[in-house]
Amino acid sequence: MEWIEQLYQWFMSLGQQYGVNPILFGVIYVGAIPFFTASIAWLVRNYKKGISIVYPTLSASFFFVSAYLYLMIAGQDVPWWVYGVVVAMLVYGAWSTYNNVQKRIKEKSVIDDE
């Protein structure tokens, strides 16, 4: 159980090192998941109905990056490579989300055609 304590201490030290609260970061990260999922459902629904997908896309994008916005705004002395990792995650997340939405749209189209 000593390794759990060491992991906890390391995790908490990151908050001190970068000037952010790691618990708040985690709460924002996990708390945004249901809102992101709801935004994607809203996006798919609007697309199927032929309604504009601008607002659901903006909503999904915001919830996807919310924890990292906190890190970038509140953080201090965040190394350059962290920004690179965040950008890479955003690009991957956008690509993954786009593919997921396209898959759901195709599935719905097949069901509607039957």
C-alpha positions as CSV (number, residue, x, y, z in Angstrom):
1,M,0.0,0.0,0.0
2,E,3.0,2.2,0.2
3,W,3.0,2.7,-3.6
4,I,-0.5,4.1,-3.4
5,E,0.7,6.8,-1.0
6,Q,3.7,7.5,-3.2
7,L,1.4,7.8,-6.2
8,Y,-0.9,10.2,-4.3
9,Q,2.0,12.3,-3.2
10,W,3.4,12.5,-6.7
11,F,-0.1,13.4,-8.1
12,M,-0.6,16.2,-5.5
13,S,2.9,17.5,-6.1
14,L,2.1,18.2,-9.7
15,G,-0.5,20.6,-8.6
16,Q,2.0,22.5,-6.5
17,Q,4.6,22.4,-9.2
18,Y,2.2,23.9,-11.9
19,G,0.0,26.0,-9.7
20,V,-3.2,24.1,-10.2
21,N,-5.4,22.0,-8.0
22,P,-5.1,18.4,-9.3
23,I,-8.4,17.4,-7.6
24,L,-10.2,20.3,-9.4
25,F,-8.6,19.2,-12.7
26,G,-9.8,15.7,-12.2
27,V,-13.3,16.8,-11.2
28,I,-13.5,19.0,-14.3
29,Y,-12.2,16.2,-16.5
30,V,-14.5,13.5,-15.3
31,G,-17.5,15.9,-14.7
32,A,-17.3,17.1,-18.4
33,I,-17.8,13.5,-19.7
34,P,-21.7,13.4,-19.4
35,F,-22.0,16.9,-20.9
36,F,-19.7,16.0,-23.8
37,T,-21.7,12.8,-24.4
38,A,-25.0,14.8,-24.3
39,S,-23.5,17.3,-26.8
40,I,-22.6,14.6,-29.2
41,A,-26.1,13.1,-29.0
42,W,-27.5,16.7,-29.6
43,L,-25.2,17.1,-32.6
44,V,-26.2,13.7,-34.1
45,R,-29.9,14.5,-33.5
46,N,-29.6,17.9,-35.1
47,Y,-27.8,16.5,-38.1
48,K,-30.4,13.9,-38.7
49,K,-33.2,16.5,-38.5
50,G,-31.3,18.8,-40.8
51,I,-30.9,21.5,-38.1
52,S,-27.7,23.5,-37.7
53,I,-24.9,21.6,-35.8
54,V,-23.0,24.7,-34.9
55,Y,-24.1,25.0,-31.2
56,P,-23.8,21.3,-30.4
57,T,-20.3,21.2,-32.0
58,L,-19.2,24.2,-30.0
59,S,-20.7,22.7,-26.8
60,A,-18.9,19.3,-27.4
61,S,-15.7,21.1,-28.2
62,F,-15.8,23.2,-25.0
63,F,-16.5,20.2,-22.8
64,F,-13.8,18.2,-24.5
65,V,-11.1,20.8,-23.7
66,S,-12.5,22.2,-20.4
67,A,-10.0,20.6,-18.1
68,Y,-7.1,21.6,-20.3
69,L,-8.4,25.1,-20.5
70,Y,-8.2,25.2,-16.7
71,L,-4.6,23.9,-16.9
72,M,-3.6,26.4,-19.5
73,I,-5.3,29.4,-17.8
74,A,-4.5,28.7,-14.1
75,G,-1.2,26.8,-14.6
76,Q,2.2,28.4,-14.0
77,D,5.5,27.2,-15.5
78,V,3.7,24.6,-17.6
79,P,6.4,23.1,-19.9
80,W,6.1,23.6,-23.6
81,W,5.7,19.9,-24.2
82,V,2.5,19.8,-22.1
83,Y,1.0,22.2,-24.7
84,G,2.2,19.9,-27.4
85,V,0.6,16.9,-25.7
86,V,-2.7,18.8,-25.2
87,V,-2.7,19.9,-28.8
88,A,-2.1,16.3,-29.9
89,M,-4.9,15.0,-27.7
90,L,-7.2,17.6,-29.1
91,V,-6.4,16.7,-32.6
92,Y,-6.8,13.0,-31.8
93,G,-10.0,13.7,-29.9
94,A,-11.5,15.7,-32.8
95,W,-10.6,13.0,-35.3
96,S,-12.0,10.3,-33.1
97,T,-15.2,12.3,-32.4
98,Y,-15.6,13.0,-36.1
99,N,-15.3,9.3,-37.0
100,N,-17.7,8.4,-34.2
101,V,-20.3,10.9,-35.3
102,Q,-20.0,9.7,-39.0
103,K,-20.4,6.1,-37.8
104,R,-23.6,6.9,-35.9
105,I,-25.0,8.9,-38.8
106,K,-24.3,6.0,-41.2
107,E,-25.9,3.5,-38.8
108,K,-29.0,5.7,-38.5
109,S,-29.2,6.1,-42.3
110,V,-29.1,2.3,-42.8
111,I,-31.9,1.8,-40.2
112,D,-34.0,4.5,-41.8
113,D,-33.5,3.0,-45.3
114,E,-34.9,-0.4,-44.2
